[in-house]
Amino acid sequence: MNLESFLSERAKAIPPSAIRRFFDMANELKGQVISLSIGEPDFVTPWGIREAGIFSLEQGNTHYSPNQGFIELREAITVYLKKRFKLSYQPKSEVIVTVGGSEAIDIAVRAVLNPGDEVIIPEPCFVAYKSCVLMSGGVPVTIATRAEDNFVLLPEQLKAAITPKTKLIMLGYPNNPTGAVMSREQLQAVVDVIKDLPILVMSDELYGELTYEPADHCSIAELDGMIDRTILIGGFSKAFAMTGWRIGYVCGPDTLLAAMNKIHQYIIMSSPTTAQEAAIEALRHSHDHVEPMRQEYNRRRRFVVHACNEMGLACFEPLGAFYAFPNISITGLSSNEFCERFLQEEKVAIVPGTAFGECGEGFVRISYASSMDNIREAMVRLKRFVERNRPK
Ligand SMILES: Cc1ncc(COP(=O)(O)O)c(C=O)c1O
């Protein structure tokens, strides 16, 4: 039987993640490779949070939880958003606890898109946005943000991309893979373009706690009139080093959330009970543990950016997340060739910029969520590789 013929057009249309490809290639070279390819903290979840998970299991809390998530967690999320961004959400109707920010993005898109609806996606960006839109029958309309514009979305670019079919804009700042942050003024310029148009914004704020001076994260939902049309995606994976717990959340207007909750009920039922109890502890008592991790990322960030610039790879200064996105075009290699050869010859895994959109050609993503020893050695090898490949 030809099983290929059973595959849906939508499943066939989405490409496999290029990040995973490099991660898997690195795994095949077991043990010999330094991997700066994956977007996850090298830190272990702070002990207090792990202990809350262990305690939950010891109590025998091994059952389903309410579909929307424990009310205590939804309350803790709203308290955090109020304190941090002055955003007011109702825990009962405007928050859903999800399986990571990943599920939140998926149900947000599925709840609002009809086939043919256009979704504006500034690139380079997190790999899931485009695929989620395609799986919902939507039409991704990408905008290439540029290093010379600090990889922010410019109002004139947005204006040019809007059509009567535009329904949603997917914003991901602080940005994976560039590390760009959009300031309040830059976000306001975006808001000014859409304020009289029937367009929603999905704002993925997974890295909202990881910004570096002088930047600070501003949520677009804070801006005048935006809370009623913003779907805010948040999570625990990055700030609290909780990637494996699979927990995140979505907040937004109750009409949209009710539709998302229907999808969530059928495909997920409820987020992991243990992870929810741990997440309550994270929000109530563990913010102090985020700061030392952020400071360590900041130290590594400065080291990597400086090292790249010194060896001739022009590197935009990332002010958020834990990635550097240097320009490798002086080598004359494509992003893909660069990463494949760097892995084979120097045993360091990084990701081609094209994994995050075509406009990522000429760039690579280096994750500095790895030990300083690994990073230091990786930069020695990168310098050697660049010198070998620099046209004489
Ligand atoms: C920008 C961004 N959004 C969302 C996610 C998904 O995170 P999670 O599902 O672990 O919460 C990631 C993961 O890398 C990301 O980089």
The ligand as an SDF file (V2000), in Angstrom:
LIG
                    3D

 16 16  0  0  0  0  0  0  0  0999 V2000
    9.6300   32.3600   20.3550 C   0  0  0  0  0  0  0  0  0  0  0  0
    9.1810   31.0530   20.9130 C   0  0  0  0  0  0  0  0  0  0  0  0
    7.8780   30.8800   21.1730 N   0  0  0  0  0  0  0  0  0  0  0  0
    7.4130   29.7270   21.6720 C   0  0  0  0  0  0  0  0  0  0  0  0
    8.2530   28.6600   21.9190 C   0  0  0  0  0  0  0  0  0  0  0  0
    7.6730   27.3950   22.4760 C   0  0  0  0  0  0  0  0  0  0  0  0
    8.0580   27.1920   23.7910 O   0  0  0  0  0  0  0  0  0  0  0  0
    7.3680   26.1610   24.7560 P   0  0  0  0  0  0  0  0  0  0  0  0
    6.3840   25.3680   23.9830 O   0  0  0  0  0  0  0  0  0  0  0  0
    8.4660   25.3190   25.3170 O   0  0  0  0  0  0  0  0  0  0  0  0
    6.7020   26.9870   25.8170 O   0  0  0  0  0  0  0  0  0  0  0  0
    9.6170   28.7820   21.6560 C   0  0  0  0  0  0  0  0  0  0  0  0
   10.5420   27.6520   21.8540 C   0  0  0  0  0  0  0  0  0  0  0  0
   11.6780   27.6460   21.4300 O   0  0  0  0  0  0  0  0  0  0  0  0
   10.0940   30.0220   21.1380 C   0  0  0  0  0  0  0  0  0  0  0  0
   11.3920   30.2080   20.8700 O   0  0  0  0  0  0  0  0  0  0  0  0
  1  2  1  0
  2  3  1  0
  2 15  2  0
  3  4  2  0
  4  5  1  0
  5  6  1  0
  5 12  2  0
  6  7  1  0
  7  8  1  0
  8  9  2  0
  8 10  1  0
  8 11  1  0
 12 13  1  0
 12 15  1  0
 13 14  2  0
 15 16  1  0
M  END
$$$$
